[in-house]
Amino acid sequence: MILALALVGEKKRALALLEPLLPGPSDISIRVVELDPHWDGLRDSKDFRALLDKYRDGPN
């Protein structure tokens, strides 16, 4: 669902659902989000970049 929201431009909703998945065990990791082109719809978002920076040094 998060990826679908990202693809259709629902950035705020996608980010709100993505954030709780980044710090914990999940199929979605910082590395996946950084490299997978499916997340390109969020890459121009300042909030998306801040979210990655926040969790980049964490367990992912």
PDB file of N, CA, C, O and CB in Angstrom:
ATOM      1  N   MET A   1       0.818  -1.192   0.000  1.00  0.00           N
ATOM      2  CA  MET A   1       0.000   0.000   0.000  1.00  0.00           C
ATOM      3  C   MET A   1       0.866   1.262   0.000  1.00  0.00           C
ATOM      4  O   MET A   1       0.552   2.238  -0.682  1.00  0.00           O
ATOM      5  CB  MET A   1      -0.933  -0.005   1.203  1.00  0.00           C
ATOM      6  N   ILE A   2       1.954   1.234   0.768  1.00  0.00           N
ATOM      7  CA  ILE A   2       2.816   2.411   0.836  1.00  0.00           C
ATOM      8  C   ILE A   2       3.381   2.727  -0.536  1.00  0.00           C
ATOM      9  O   ILE A   2       3.386   3.880  -0.967  1.00  0.00           O
ATOM     10  CB  ILE A   2       3.953   2.197   1.846  1.00  0.00           C
ATOM     11  N   LEU A   3       3.843   1.723  -1.199  1.00  0.00           N
ATOM     12  CA  LEU A   3       4.427   1.916  -2.522  1.00  0.00           C
ATOM     13  C   LEU A   3       3.388   2.444  -3.503  1.00  0.00           C
ATOM     14  O   LEU A   3       3.696   3.304  -4.328  1.00  0.00           O
ATOM     15  CB  LEU A   3       5.024   0.606  -3.041  1.00  0.00           C
ATOM     16  N   ALA A   4       2.190   1.949  -3.423  1.00  0.00           N
ATOM     17  CA  ALA A   4       1.114   2.435  -4.293  1.00  0.00           C
ATOM     18  C   ALA A   4       0.847   3.914  -4.027  1.00  0.00           C
ATOM     19  O   ALA A   4       0.665   4.690  -4.965  1.00  0.00           O
ATOM     20  CB  ALA A   4      -0.178   1.610  -4.081  1.00  0.00           C
ATOM     21  N   LEU A   5       0.823   4.304  -2.767  1.00  0.00           N
ATOM     22  CA  LEU A   5       0.619   5.715  -2.430  1.00  0.00           C
ATOM     23  C   LEU A   5       1.754   6.569  -2.980  1.00  0.00           C
ATOM     24  O   LEU A   5       1.523   7.658  -3.505  1.00  0.00           O
ATOM     25  CB  LEU A   5       0.509   5.898  -0.906  1.00  0.00           C
ATOM     26  N   ALA A   6       2.968   6.075  -2.860  1.00  0.00           N
ATOM     27  CA  ALA A   6       4.124   6.807  -3.390  1.00  0.00           C
ATOM     28  C   ALA A   6       4.014   6.964  -4.905  1.00  0.00           C
ATOM     29  O   ALA A   6       4.312   8.028  -5.446  1.00  0.00           O
ATOM     30  CB  ALA A   6       5.437   6.085  -3.023  1.00  0.00           C
ATOM     31  N   LEU A   7       3.590   5.912  -5.580  1.00  0.00           N
ATOM     32  CA  LEU A   7       3.500   5.937  -7.037  1.00  0.00           C
ATOM     33  C   LEU A   7       2.431   6.888  -7.559  1.00  0.00           C
ATOM     34  O   LEU A   7       2.565   7.434  -8.653  1.00  0.00           O
ATOM     35  CB  LEU A   7       3.226   4.555  -7.548  1.00  0.00           C
ATOM     36  N   VAL A   8       1.367   7.089  -6.779  1.00  0.00           N
ATOM     37  CA  VAL A   8       0.288   7.974  -7.238  1.00  0.00           C
ATOM     38  C   VAL A   8       0.404   9.384  -6.667  1.00  0.00           C
ATOM     39  O   VAL A   8      -0.492  10.209  -6.850  1.00  0.00           O
ATOM     40  CB  VAL A   8      -1.058   7.387  -6.862  1.00  0.00           C
ATOM     41  N   GLY A   9       1.509   9.657  -5.976  1.00  0.00           N
ATOM     42  CA  GLY A   9       1.750  11.014  -5.502  1.00  0.00           C
ATOM     43  C   GLY A   9       1.190  11.352  -4.136  1.00  0.00           C
ATOM     44  O   GLY A   9       1.193  12.520  -3.745  1.00  0.00           O
ATOM     45  N   GLU A  10       0.718  10.379  -3.410  1.00  0.00           N
ATOM     46  CA  GLU A  10       0.210  10.606  -2.048  1.00  0.00           C
ATOM     47  C   GLU A  10       1.391  10.564  -1.072  1.00  0.00           C
ATOM     48  O   GLU A  10       1.505   9.655  -0.249  1.00  0.00           O
ATOM     49  CB  GLU A  10      -0.881   9.531  -1.660  1.00  0.00           C
ATOM     50  N   LYS A  11       2.259  11.565  -1.185  1.00  0.00           N
ATOM     51  CA  LYS A  11       3.525  11.553  -0.468  1.00  0.00           C
ATOM     52  C   LYS A  11       3.363  11.572   1.043  1.00  0.00           C
ATOM     53  O   LYS A  11       3.991  10.776   1.742  1.00  0.00           O
ATOM     54  CB  LYS A  11       4.351  12.718  -0.892  1.00  0.00           C
ATOM     55  N   LYS A  12       2.543  12.456   1.549  1.00  0.00           N
ATOM     56  CA  LYS A  12       2.385  12.561   3.006  1.00  0.00           C
ATOM     57  C   LYS A  12       1.849  11.267   3.606  1.00  0.00           C
ATOM     58  O   LYS A  12       2.323  10.822   4.651  1.00  0.00           O
ATOM     59  CB  LYS A  12       1.449  13.720   3.359  1.00  0.00           C
ATOM     60  N   ARG A  13       0.883  10.674   2.961  1.00  0.00           N
ATOM     61  CA  ARG A  13       0.331   9.407   3.458  1.00  0.00           C
ATOM     62  C   ARG A  13       1.361   8.291   3.381  1.00  0.00           C
ATOM     63  O   ARG A  13       1.478   7.485   4.304  1.00  0.00           O
ATOM     64  CB  ARG A  13      -0.918   9.016   2.662  1.00  0.00           C
ATOM     65  N   ALA A  14       2.105   8.242   2.287  1.00  0.00           N
ATOM     66  CA  ALA A  14       3.128   7.214   2.132  1.00  0.00           C
ATOM     67  C   ALA A  14       4.204   7.357   3.202  1.00  0.00           C
ATOM     68  O   ALA A  14       4.626   6.363   3.794  1.00  0.00           O
ATOM     69  CB  ALA A  14       3.755   7.288   0.733  1.00  0.00           C
ATOM     70  N   LEU A  15       4.648   8.573   3.453  1.00  0.00           N
ATOM     71  CA  LEU A  15       5.687   8.797   4.454  1.00  0.00           C
ATOM     72  C   LEU A  15       5.197   8.453   5.861  1.00  0.00           C
ATOM     73  O   LEU A  15       5.947   7.904   6.668  1.00  0.00           O
ATOM     74  CB  LEU A  15       6.158  10.248   4.406  1.00  0.00           C
ATOM     75  N   ALA A  16       3.946   8.776   6.145  1.00  0.00           N
ATOM     76  CA  ALA A  16       3.391   8.459   7.461  1.00  0.00           C
ATOM     77  C   ALA A  16       3.357   6.953   7.702  1.00  0.00           C
ATOM     78  O   ALA A  16       3.565   6.504   8.829  1.00  0.00           O
ATOM     79  CB  ALA A  16       1.982   9.041   7.597  1.00  0.00           C
ATOM     80  N   LEU A  17       3.101   6.179   6.667  1.00  0.00           N
ATOM     81  CA  LEU A  17       3.084   4.721   6.800  1.00  0.00           C
ATOM     82  C   LEU A  17       4.480   4.115   6.746  1.00  0.00           C
ATOM     83  O   LEU A  17       4.725   3.058   7.328  1.00  0.00           O
ATOM     84  CB  LEU A  17       2.227   4.114   5.712  1.00  0.00           C
ATOM     85  N   LEU A  18       5.388   4.776   6.053  1.00  0.00           N
ATOM     86  CA  LEU A  18       6.745   4.269   5.906  1.00  0.00           C
ATOM     87  C   LEU A  18       7.566   4.431   7.189  1.00  0.00           C
ATOM     88  O   LEU A  18       8.328   3.537   7.557  1.00  0.00           O
ATOM     89  CB  LEU A  18       7.437   4.978   4.758  1.00  0.00           C
ATOM     90  N   GLU A  19       7.415   5.540   7.849  1.00  0.00           N
ATOM     91  CA  GLU A  19       8.281   5.846   8.991  1.00  0.00           C
ATOM     92  C   GLU A  19       8.316   4.764  10.061  1.00  0.00           C
ATOM     93  O   GLU A  19       9.411   4.406  10.496  1.00  0.00           O
ATOM     94  CB  GLU A  19       7.844   7.122   9.613  1.00  0.00           C
ATOM     95  N   PRO A  20       7.199   4.227  10.510  1.00  0.00           N
ATOM     96  CA  PRO A  20       7.295   3.213  11.567  1.00  0.00           C
ATOM     97  C   PRO A  20       7.955   1.900  11.123  1.00  0.00           C
ATOM     98  O   PRO A  20       8.337   1.085  11.963  1.00  0.00           O
ATOM     99  CB  PRO A  20       5.922   2.915  12.091  1.00  0.00           C
ATOM    100  N   LEU A  21       8.086   1.696   9.824  1.00  0.00           N
ATOM    101  CA  LEU A  21       8.703   0.462   9.332  1.00  0.00           C
ATOM    102  C   LEU A  21      10.230   0.529   9.282  1.00  0.00           C
ATOM    103  O   LEU A  21      10.898  -0.505   9.318  1.00  0.00           O
ATOM    104  CB  LEU A  21       8.173   0.144   7.957  1.00  0.00           C
ATOM    105  N   LEU A  22      10.775   1.722   9.199  1.00  0.00           N
ATOM    106  CA  LEU A  22      12.214   1.858   9.005  1.00  0.00           C
ATOM    107  C   LEU A  22      13.069   1.450  10.205  1.00  0.00           C
ATOM    108  O   LEU A  22      14.119   0.842   9.997  1.00  0.00           O
ATOM    109  CB  LEU A  22      12.519   3.258   8.656  1.00  0.00           C
ATOM    110  N   PRO A  23      12.691   1.742  11.423  1.00  0.00           N
ATOM    111  CA  PRO A  23      13.577   1.388  12.534  1.00  0.00           C
ATOM    112  C   PRO A  23      13.508  -0.072  12.969  1.00  0.00           C
ATOM    113  O   PRO A  23      14.420  -0.559  13.637  1.00  0.00           O
ATOM    114  CB  PRO A  23      13.262   2.246  13.699  1.00  0.00           C
ATOM    115  N   GLY A  24      12.472  -0.756  12.609  1.00  0.00           N
ATOM    116  CA  GLY A  24      12.308  -2.109  13.129  1.00  0.00           C
ATOM    117  C   GLY A  24      12.453  -3.174  12.075  1.00  0.00           C
ATOM    118  O   GLY A  24      12.725  -2.875  10.913  1.00  0.00           O
ATOM    119  N   PRO A  25      12.274  -4.401  12.470  1.00  0.00           N
ATOM    120  CA  PRO A  25      12.320  -5.485  11.487  1.00  0.00           C
ATOM    121  C   PRO A  25      11.191  -5.324  10.463  1.00  0.00           C
ATOM    122  O   PRO A  25      10.017  -5.224  10.818  1.00  0.00           O
ATOM    123  CB  PRO A  25      12.217  -6.863  12.191  1.00  0.00           C
ATOM    124  N   SER A  26      11.571  -5.302   9.212  1.00  0.00           N
ATOM    125  CA  SER A  26      10.602  -5.083   8.138  1.00  0.00           C
ATOM    126  C   SER A  26      11.250  -5.463   6.818  1.00  0.00           C
ATOM    127  O   SER A  26      12.476  -5.491   6.706  1.00  0.00           O
ATOM    128  CB  SER A  26      10.108  -3.600   8.110  1.00  0.00           C
ATOM    129  N   ASP A  27      10.438  -5.753   5.832  1.00  0.00           N
ATOM    130  CA  ASP A  27      10.943  -5.991   4.480  1.00  0.00           C
ATOM    131  C   ASP A  27      11.412  -4.698   3.832  1.00  0.00           C
ATOM    132  O   ASP A  27      12.128  -4.716   2.830  1.00  0.00           O
ATOM    133  CB  ASP A  27       9.867  -6.647   3.617  1.00  0.00           C
ATOM    134  N   ILE A  28      11.005  -3.585   4.408  1.00  0.00           N
ATOM    135  CA  ILE A  28      11.389  -2.282   3.887  1.00  0.00           C
ATOM    136  C   ILE A  28      12.521  -1.740   4.752  1.00  0.00           C
ATOM    137  O   ILE A  28      12.332  -1.454   5.935  1.00  0.00           O
ATOM    138  CB  ILE A  28      10.173  -1.296   3.862  1.00  0.00           C
ATOM    139  N   SER A  29      13.691  -1.605   4.151  1.00  0.00           N
ATOM    140  CA  SER A  29      14.850  -1.090   4.866  1.00  0.00           C
ATOM    141  C   SER A  29      15.308   0.221   4.217  1.00  0.00           C
ATOM    142  O   SER A  29      14.865   0.578   3.125  1.00  0.00           O
ATOM    143  CB  SER A  29      16.002  -2.136   4.875  1.00  0.00           C
ATOM    144  N   ILE A  30      16.180   0.908   4.895  1.00  0.00           N
ATOM    145  CA  ILE A  30      16.743   2.135   4.335  1.00  0.00           C
ATOM    146  C   ILE A  30      17.371   1.842   2.975  1.00  0.00           C
ATOM    147  O   ILE A  30      17.163   2.588   2.018  1.00  0.00           O
ATOM    148  CB  ILE A  30      17.793   2.749   5.298  1.00  0.00           C
ATOM    149  N   ARG A  31      18.125   0.777   2.891  1.00  0.00           N
ATOM    150  CA  ARG A  31      18.829   0.429   1.649  1.00  0.00           C
ATOM    151  C   ARG A  31      17.840   0.184   0.504  1.00  0.00           C
ATOM    152  O   ARG A  31      18.059   0.641  -0.618  1.00  0.00           O
ATOM    153  CB  ARG A  31      19.708  -0.823   1.865  1.00  0.00           C
ATOM    154  N   VAL A  32      16.772  -0.525   0.787  1.00  0.00           N
ATOM    155  CA  VAL A  32      15.749  -0.780  -0.239  1.00  0.00           C
ATOM    156  C   VAL A  32      15.137   0.533  -0.703  1.00  0.00           C
ATOM    157  O   VAL A  32      15.001   0.776  -1.902  1.00  0.00           O
ATOM    158  CB  VAL A  32      14.645  -1.725   0.304  1.00  0.00           C
ATOM    159  N   VAL A  33      14.775   1.366   0.240  1.00  0.00           N
ATOM    160  CA  VAL A  33      14.126   2.635  -0.098  1.00  0.00           C
ATOM    161  C   VAL A  33      15.080   3.557  -0.856  1.00  0.00           C
ATOM    162  O   VAL A  33      14.652   4.311  -1.729  1.00  0.00           O
ATOM    163  CB  VAL A  33      13.619   3.332   1.174  1.00  0.00           C
ATOM    164  N   GLU A  34      16.357   3.500  -0.529  1.00  0.00           N
ATOM    165  CA  GLU A  34      17.340   4.335  -1.228  1.00  0.00           C
ATOM    166  C   GLU A  34      17.563   3.883  -2.676  1.00  0.00           C
ATOM    167  O   GLU A  34      17.759   4.716  -3.560  1.00  0.00           O
ATOM    168  CB  GLU A  34      18.667   4.316  -0.475  1.00  0.00           C
ATOM    169  N   LEU A  35      17.534   2.589  -2.916  1.00  0.00           N
ATOM    170  CA  LEU A  35      17.934   2.068  -4.223  1.00  0.00           C
ATOM    171  C   LEU A  35      16.795   1.663  -5.157  1.00  0.00           C
ATOM    172  O   LEU A  35      16.952   1.731  -6.377  1.00  0.00           O
ATOM    173  CB  LEU A  35      18.801   0.906  -4.020  1.00  0.00           C
ATOM    174  N   ASP A  36      15.675   1.250  -4.622  1.00  0.00           N
ATOM    175  CA  ASP A  36      14.575   0.744  -5.441  1.00  0.00           C
ATOM    176  C   ASP A  36      13.910   1.895  -6.208  1.00  0.00           C
ATOM    177  O   ASP A  36      13.433   2.846  -5.590  1.00  0.00           O
ATOM    178  CB  ASP A  36      13.535   0.008  -4.559  1.00  0.00           C
ATOM    179  N   PRO A  37      13.872   1.822  -7.532  1.00  0.00           N
ATOM    180  CA  PRO A  37      13.286   2.904  -8.327  1.00  0.00           C
ATOM    181  C   PRO A  37      11.792   3.103  -8.090  1.00  0.00           C
ATOM    182  O   PRO A  37      11.247   4.141  -8.466  1.00  0.00           O
ATOM    183  CB  PRO A  37      13.520   2.637  -9.781  1.00  0.00           C
ATOM    184  N   HIS A  38      11.129   2.145  -7.485  1.00  0.00           N
ATOM    185  CA  HIS A  38       9.708   2.325  -7.188  1.00  0.00           C
ATOM    186  C   HIS A  38       9.467   3.478  -6.215  1.00  0.00           C
ATOM    187  O   HIS A  38       8.362   4.017  -6.157  1.00  0.00           O
ATOM    188  CB  HIS A  38       9.129   1.041  -6.616  1.00  0.00           C
ATOM    189  N   TRP A  39      10.481   3.854  -5.461  1.00  0.00           N
ATOM    190  CA  TRP A  39      10.351   4.944  -4.489  1.00  0.00           C
ATOM    191  C   TRP A  39      10.702   6.295  -5.103  1.00  0.00           C
ATOM    192  O   TRP A  39      10.730   7.296  -4.388  1.00  0.00           O
ATOM    193  CB  TRP A  39      11.243   4.679  -3.280  1.00  0.00           C
ATOM    194  N   ASP A  40      10.969   6.353  -6.399  1.00  0.00           N
ATOM    195  CA  ASP A  40      11.363   7.597  -7.054  1.00  0.00           C
ATOM    196  C   ASP A  40      10.339   8.711  -6.876  1.00  0.00           C
ATOM    197  O   ASP A  40      10.704   9.887  -6.860  1.00  0.00           O
ATOM    198  CB  ASP A  40      11.586   7.351  -8.521  1.00  0.00           C
ATOM    199  N   GLY A  41       9.088   8.367  -6.745  1.00  0.00           N
ATOM    200  CA  GLY A  41       8.042   9.375  -6.573  1.00  0.00           C
ATOM    201  C   GLY A  41       8.167  10.179  -5.290  1.00  0.00           C
ATOM    202  O   GLY A  41       7.565  11.245  -5.161  1.00  0.00           O
ATOM    203  N   LEU A  42       8.945   9.673  -4.341  1.00  0.00           N
ATOM    204  CA  LEU A  42       9.136  10.380  -3.075  1.00  0.00           C
ATOM    205  C   LEU A  42      10.485  11.084  -2.988  1.00  0.00           C
ATOM    206  O   LEU A  42      10.703  11.889  -2.084  1.00  0.00           O
ATOM    207  CB  LEU A  42       8.998   9.416  -1.924  1.00  0.00           C
ATOM    208  N   ARG A  43      11.373  10.796  -3.898  1.00  0.00           N
ATOM    209  CA  ARG A  43      12.749  11.279  -3.781  1.00  0.00           C
ATOM    210  C   ARG A  43      12.892  12.798  -3.771  1.00  0.00           C
ATOM    211  O   ARG A  43      13.840  13.319  -3.183  1.00  0.00           O
ATOM    212  CB  ARG A  43      13.555  10.730  -4.898  1.00  0.00           C
ATOM    213  N   ASP A  44      11.985  13.505  -4.399  1.00  0.00           N
ATOM    214  CA  ASP A  44      12.090  14.968  -4.418  1.00  0.00           C
ATOM    215  C   ASP A  44      11.513  15.612  -3.160  1.00  0.00           C
ATOM    216  O   ASP A  44      11.521  16.836  -3.031  1.00  0.00           O
ATOM    217  CB  ASP A  44      11.381  15.522  -5.639  1.00  0.00           C
ATOM    218  N   SER A  45      11.019  14.806  -2.243  1.00  0.00           N
ATOM    219  CA  SER A  45      10.415  15.313  -1.018  1.00  0.00           C
ATOM    220  C   SER A  45      11.471  15.551   0.059  1.00  0.00           C
ATOM    221  O   SER A  45      12.248  14.656   0.393  1.00  0.00           O
ATOM    222  CB  SER A  45       9.353  14.339  -0.508  1.00  0.00           C
ATOM    223  N   LYS A  46      11.486  16.760   0.592  1.00  0.00           N
ATOM    224  CA  LYS A  46      12.389  17.093   1.699  1.00  0.00           C
ATOM    225  C   LYS A  46      12.110  16.192   2.899  1.00  0.00           C
ATOM    226  O   LYS A  46      13.038  15.781   3.595  1.00  0.00           O
ATOM    227  CB  LYS A  46      12.240  18.582   2.098  1.00  0.00           C
ATOM    228  N   ASP A  47      10.846  15.886   3.143  1.00  0.00           N
ATOM    229  CA  ASP A  47      10.472  15.018   4.258  1.00  0.00           C
ATOM    230  C   ASP A  47      10.983  13.592   4.060  1.00  0.00           C
ATOM    231  O   ASP A  47      11.370  12.932   5.024  1.00  0.00           O
ATOM    232  CB  ASP A  47       8.958  15.008   4.429  1.00  0.00           C
ATOM    233  N   PHE A  48      10.985  13.122   2.835  1.00  0.00           N
ATOM    234  CA  PHE A  48      11.502  11.787   2.530  1.00  0.00           C
ATOM    235  C   PHE A  48      12.994  11.718   2.822  1.00  0.00           C
ATOM    236  O   PHE A  48      13.465  10.776   3.459  1.00  0.00           O
ATOM    237  CB  PHE A  48      11.228  11.419   1.061  1.00  0.00           C
ATOM    238  N   ARG A  49      13.731  12.710   2.357  1.00  0.00           N
ATOM    239  CA  ARG A  49      15.174  12.736   2.609  1.00  0.00           C
ATOM    240  C   ARG A  49      15.475  12.839   4.102  1.00  0.00           C
ATOM    241  O   ARG A  49      16.401  12.195   4.595  1.00  0.00           O
ATOM    242  CB  ARG A  49      15.823  13.907   1.863  1.00  0.00           C
ATOM    243  N   ALA A  50      14.701  13.639   4.817  1.00  0.00           N
ATOM    244  CA  ALA A  50      14.896  13.775   6.265  1.00  0.00           C
ATOM    245  C   ALA A  50      14.608  12.449   6.968  1.00  0.00           C
ATOM    246  O   ALA A  50      15.302  12.086   7.918  1.00  0.00           O
ATOM    247  CB  ALA A  50      13.989  14.891   6.836  1.00  0.00           C
ATOM    248  N   LEU A  51      13.607  11.741   6.512  1.00  0.00           N
ATOM    249  CA  LEU A  51      13.262  10.449   7.095  1.00  0.00           C
ATOM    250  C   LEU A  51      14.396   9.443   6.888  1.00  0.00           C
ATOM    251  O   LEU A  51      14.742   8.705   7.810  1.00  0.00           O
ATOM    252  CB  LEU A  51      11.956   9.916   6.483  1.00  0.00           C
ATOM    253  N   LEU A  52      14.965   9.408   5.708  1.00  0.00           N
ATOM    254  CA  LEU A  52      16.089   8.518   5.454  1.00  0.00           C
ATOM    255  C   LEU A  52      17.283   8.891   6.323  1.00  0.00           C
ATOM    256  O   LEU A  52      17.943   8.018   6.887  1.00  0.00           O
ATOM    257  CB  LEU A  52      16.477   8.558   3.976  1.00  0.00           C
ATOM    258  N   ASP A  53      17.556  10.171   6.430  1.00  0.00           N
ATOM    259  CA  ASP A  53      18.669  10.616   7.266  1.00  0.00           C
ATOM    260  C   ASP A  53      18.455  10.232   8.726  1.00  0.00           C
ATOM    261  O   ASP A  53      19.400   9.865   9.424  1.00  0.00           O
ATOM    262  CB  ASP A  53      18.851  12.128   7.144  1.00  0.00           C
ATOM    263  N   LYS A  54      17.239  10.318   9.170  1.00  0.00           N
ATOM    264  CA  LYS A  54      16.914  10.012  10.567  1.00  0.00           C
ATOM    265  C   LYS A  54      17.242   8.555  10.912  1.00  0.00           C
ATOM    266  O   LYS A  54      17.744   8.269  11.999  1.00  0.00           O
ATOM    267  CB  LYS A  54      15.427  10.294  10.840  1.00  0.00           C
ATOM    268  N   TYR A  55      16.957   7.638   9.986  1.00  0.00           N
ATOM    269  CA  TYR A  55      17.120   6.221  10.273  1.00  0.00           C
ATOM    270  C   TYR A  55      18.338   5.573   9.596  1.00  0.00           C
ATOM    271  O   TYR A  55      18.591   4.384   9.790  1.00  0.00           O
ATOM    272  CB  TYR A  55      15.886   5.498   9.858  1.00  0.00           C
ATOM    273  N   ARG A  56      19.072   6.327   8.828  1.00  0.00           N
ATOM    274  CA  ARG A  56      20.195   5.778   8.071  1.00  0.00           C
ATOM    275  C   ARG A  56      21.239   5.115   8.986  1.00  0.00           C
ATOM    276  O   ARG A  56      21.785   4.070   8.630  1.00  0.00           O
ATOM    277  CB  ARG A  56      20.855   6.883   7.247  1.00  0.00           C
ATOM    278  N   ASP A  57      21.512   5.685  10.117  1.00  0.00           N
ATOM    279  CA  ASP A  57      22.524   5.143  11.010  1.00  0.00           C
ATOM    280  C   ASP A  57      21.962   4.138  12.011  1.00  0.00           C
ATOM    281  O   ASP A  57      22.666   3.698  12.920  1.00  0.00           O
ATOM    282  CB  ASP A  57      23.197   6.261  11.745  1.00  0.00           C
ATOM    283  N   GLY A  58      20.705   3.782  11.842  1.00  0.00           N
ATOM    284  CA  GLY A  58      20.058   2.830  12.755  1.00  0.00           C
ATOM    285  C   GLY A  58      20.347   1.392  12.389  1.00  0.00           C
ATOM    286  O   GLY A  58      21.324   1.106  11.697  1.00  0.00           O
ATOM    287  N   PRO A  59      19.497   0.480  12.854  1.00  0.00           N
ATOM    288  CA  PRO A  59      19.724  -0.952  12.660  1.00  0.00           C
ATOM    289  C   PRO A  59      19.577  -1.432  11.232  1.00  0.00           C
ATOM    290  O   PRO A  59      19.991  -2.551  10.930  1.00  0.00           O
ATOM    291  CB  PRO A  59      18.796  -1.711  13.507  1.00  0.00           C
ATOM    292  N   ASN A  60      18.999  -0.624  10.326  1.00  0.00           N
ATOM    293  CA  ASN A  60      18.819  -1.056   8.944  1.00  0.00           C
ATOM    294  C   ASN A  60      20.112  -0.925   8.253  1.00  0.00           C
ATOM    295  O   ASN A  60      20.212  -1.232   7.065  1.00  0.00           O
ATOM    296  CB  ASN A  60      17.738  -0.257   8.220  1.00  0.00           C
TER     297      ASN A  60
END
